Amino acid sequence: MDKGDHTMNLRRAFMGIMTGNPQDEPLHYGEVFSVWTHLSTVKAAKAAYQTLANHCGDEELRKFINDLIEQGRQEDDEITNMLKANGVTLPPSPPERADADLEEIPPGARFNDPEIAASVQKDLAAGLVACSQAMGQSTREDVAMMFGQFHMTKAQNGAKLLKMLKQKGWLIPPPLHVKRPEEN
């Protein structure tokens, strides 16, 4: 490719940015990394949550986790389509996890419900940070909006889980600061 061809390709890319249609714009490397990493994380979380659902004794928590798995499938589809449309190779997918009977998992090998809820809560918090970072670095409106939607869903799920943690007595708060220094 000579210098003239390179200049023409840059001009086409720039003109794509100026059309107002985000799908005509190229993804920049940061967007590719964020989208690809998010898809990889969604795939891993889906497999992990399938395993955690097998360990749930609490039906409300199991339903919540199964809802997260379904949301993960929807995110997977949306992100996969975006990456394919932009010629980006997809991350590998872990295998689907088999259903297991809770009673067949030895008690010492089981995750308990408060541990499962705390792990999911940690994942939701990390996801909020990752989505915020991806939104902030995006130059394509469709990428920023996609991560904004993922962020909103994670925030809503975090609020639902926090309420569940409180209702079930699973929330372990940090030390509460109730004593205030005397005013002078």
Secondary structure, DSSP 4 states (H G I P E B T S, - for coil): --HHHHHHHHHHHHHHHHTS-GGGSPPPHHHHHHHHHHHHHHHHHHHHHHHHHHH---HHHHHHHHHHHHHHHHHHHHHHHHHHHTTPPPPP-PPPPPP--GGGS-GGGPPPHHHHHHHHHHHHHHHHHHHHHHHHH--SHHHHHHHHHHHHHHHHHHHHHHHHHHHHT---PPPP----PPP-
